[in-house]
Amino acid sequence: MLHQKREPHPDYDEPMISESQGVRYLHFNSEWIQGAMRVSRPEKLEFEYTQQMMAWLLFLAPPVDRGIGILGLGAGSLTRFCQHHFDSDVVTVEWNPQVTAICESAFELRQTASCRVVHEDAQDWVLDPLNENGYCALMVDLYDYTAQGPVCSSEQFYRGCRQVCAELGVITINLFGHHGSFRKNLRNIKRAFDDRVILFPETIDGNRIVIAFSGPPLQVTLEQLQQRARRVQSLYRLPATGWLRTLLQENGKTGELISF
């Protein structure tokens, strides 16, 4: 299947900055916010949906033998969080070098040997055999200046995401629940991951985070999940116990043994 490359839009793909009440925002010459950073705490995840993107921590510890992948830099929120809290290698895929430049100058992005930005189209990256099975966690947040439907949404793309975490992995994907692209994306995600998918309810801002699983079937006890959630909440100051209750209720997961 051919993949049409995105070309920069001369009016809307140039990143811009605004700031209010101690929070710095990234825009693309539109009203849509592409990311945010609390200036006094750059590592903090400011939005509910960016916090939920870290929900893979309920199922996997930060990897030591494989990396963490992030598709879409935005204001660098997920990259900064991972760099601050984990020793894992972190690779962020961002197609627009201007976004990387503004993140380095205004959003505390610090590239190192273990935390780097790759300038590449996300679909090309996930389909590259060199990246197959190189990651345990993959976070997908791919939006252009319209900030509505994801710019990569095909079944082929999501199958590529699965291959990146082929042996054992958890993938979180940011969708907009109210947007017309939601059903198509969810259908393609379910096909790519053989229906091994759970969802958060829609946030107040309209984001709906999907969690997909790769590798062998995962079976854990409710007590193990609860213990893991408490540990994640303690270590990373994320609302993980609330996540777990919400995910189990939203997806009809009941009983003492939970399968994903």
Summary of the structure (lengths in Angstrom):
residues: 260
radius of gyration: 17.3
end to end distance: 29.9
largest distance: 54.5
contacts: 848
relative contact order: 0.14
helix: 32%
strand: 24%
